[in-house]
Amino acid sequence: MEDCLIENQTTFYSKAEHYWKEVPPTVDGMLGGYGSISSIDINGSKNFLHKFLGEGQGKTGTGCALDCGAGIGRITKRLLMPLFRTVDLVDVTQEFLDKARTYLGEEAKRVENYFCCGLQDFQPQPECYDVIWIQWVIGHLTDDHLVEFLRRCRSGLRPDGLIVVKDNVAYEGVVPDDVDSSMCRDLNVLHRLVARAGLNIICEEQQQNFPEEIYVHTLALR
Ligand SMILES: C[S@@+](CC[C@H](N)C(=O)[O-])C[C@H]1O[C@@H](n2cnc3c(N)ncnc32)[C@H](O)[C@@H]1O
C-alpha cells in the first residue's frame, strides 16, 4: 500500500543514486550534517549488539558481519571491525566504497568484499553472516523490495545469526522525502514488512540521547 507513494520505481532509485553521488564522503555526509551524533549512535549500537554476541547456546557468533548501505564504512570502522573477524560492505555508491578503503585504515585488510550494488538487487551468500547490519538505508527501498531483501538476508545468516535494522521512524504513516528520494515509515508499517519477510522481532529499542527531531529505533530480527 505504501508503495502507492512511489509513482515510478526507476525514478525513485535513480534520484537517490544521484543524490548520494553529490554527498561528500565524510561522516557528516553520511549523517546528513549530524556528524556530531555519530559517537552516541555507535555507543548505542554497541550496547544493543553486546546483548546477543558471545559463546554458548543461542548466542550470535563473531565471525563475519555485513554492513548494508555502508557508505564510507562509519559503522564498519567503529562498531563491526572491533567485534567481528571479517566484514563485508555493500552500498550503491562506488565513491563511498572507494573512500572506505582509506577511511578504514589498517583494518581495511579484514574487509573481504566491497559490493557496489543496490540492496534491491543484492543477494547475500547463503549462511555466510553472523550479523547483517542495515542502518539508515531502508527508506531507499520500496516495500516489496525491502521485504524481499530481508528474506534474502535471512538466508544469508549463519545459525543464531541476527539481522539488525536501525533507522528513523515516522510518528505516523509514511513520510516521503523528495530531496534524497526516500521514505520514513512508522513502526506499525515497519513491523508489518518485517512480518511479511517471515522474521521475528527479538528485541526493539529506541536510540536514546539523539536530538529531539531524530527518532530512531533499533530492531534485532531473525
Ligand atoms: C544515510 S547514509 C548511511 C550510511 C551508513 N549506513 C551510516 O550510518 O553511516 C545512506 C547510505 O545508503 C546508500 N544507499 C542509498 N540507496 C541505496 C540502495 N538502494 N542500496 C544500497 N545502498 C544505498 C547511500 O549510498 C549511503 O551510503
Ligand as a Chemical Component Dictionary entry (heavy atoms), coordinates in Angstrom:
data_LIG
# 
_chem_comp.id                   LIG 
_chem_comp.type                 NON-POLYMER 
_chem_comp.pdbx_formal_charge   0 
_chem_comp.three_letter_code    LIG 
# 
loop_
_chem_comp_atom.comp_id 
_chem_comp_atom.atom_id 
_chem_comp_atom.alt_atom_id 
_chem_comp_atom.type_symbol 
_chem_comp_atom.charge 
_chem_comp_atom.model_Cartn_x 
_chem_comp_atom.model_Cartn_y 
_chem_comp_atom.model_Cartn_z 
_chem_comp_atom.pdbx_ordinal 
LIG C1  C1  C 0  22.325 7.941 5.365  1  
LIG S1  S1  S 1  23.672 7.109 4.579  2  
LIG C2  C2  C 0  24.039 5.919 5.839  3  
LIG C3  C3  C 0  25.395 5.306 5.713  4  
LIG C4  C4  C 0  25.737 4.342 6.843  5  
LIG N1  N1  N 0  24.731 3.301 6.999  6  
LIG C5  C5  C 0  25.922 5.083 8.134  7  
LIG O1  O1  O 0  25.023 5.012 9.000  8  
LIG O2  O2  O -1 26.963 5.741 8.292  9  
LIG C6  C6  C 0  22.779 6.126 3.348  10 
LIG C7  C7  C 0  23.660 5.219 2.517  11 
LIG O3  O3  O 0  22.799 4.369 1.752  12 
LIG C8  C8  C 0  23.323 4.237 0.441  13 
LIG N2  N2  N 0  22.189 3.845 -0.411 14 
LIG C9  C9  C 0  21.154 4.600 -0.847 15 
LIG N3  N3  N 0  20.294 3.861 -1.565 16 
LIG C10 C10 C 0  20.789 2.592 -1.580 17 
LIG C11 C11 C 0  20.356 1.367 -2.155 18 
LIG N4  N4  N 0  19.222 1.288 -2.852 19 
LIG N5  N5  N 0  21.109 0.274 -1.969 20 
LIG C12 C12 C 0  22.282 0.349 -1.256 21 
LIG N6  N6  N 0  22.731 1.474 -0.695 22 
LIG C13 C13 C 0  22.000 2.588 -0.847 23 
LIG C14 C14 C 0  23.957 5.580 0.140  24 
LIG O4  O4  O 0  24.908 5.489 -0.884 25 
LIG C15 C15 C 0  24.560 5.926 1.506  26 
LIG O5  O5  O 0  25.850 5.422 1.605  27 
# 
loop_
_chem_comp_bond.comp_id 
_chem_comp_bond.atom_id_1 
_chem_comp_bond.atom_id_2 
_chem_comp_bond.value_order 
_chem_comp_bond.pdbx_ordinal 
LIG C1  S1  SING 1  
LIG S1  C2  SING 2  
LIG S1  C6  SING 3  
LIG C2  C3  SING 4  
LIG C3  C4  SING 5  
LIG C4  N1  SING 6  
LIG C4  C5  SING 7  
LIG C5  O1  DOUB 8  
LIG C5  O2  SING 9  
LIG C6  C7  SING 10 
LIG C7  O3  SING 11 
LIG C7  C15 SING 12 
LIG O3  C8  SING 13 
LIG C8  N2  SING 14 
LIG C8  C14 SING 15 
LIG N2  C9  SING 16 
LIG N2  C13 SING 17 
LIG C9  N3  DOUB 18 
LIG N3  C10 SING 19 
LIG C10 C11 SING 20 
LIG C10 C13 DOUB 21 
LIG C11 N4  SING 22 
LIG C11 N5  DOUB 23 
LIG N5  C12 SING 24 
LIG C12 N6  DOUB 25 
LIG N6  C13 SING 26 
LIG C14 O4  SING 27 
LIG C14 C15 SING 28 
LIG C15 O5  SING 29 
# 
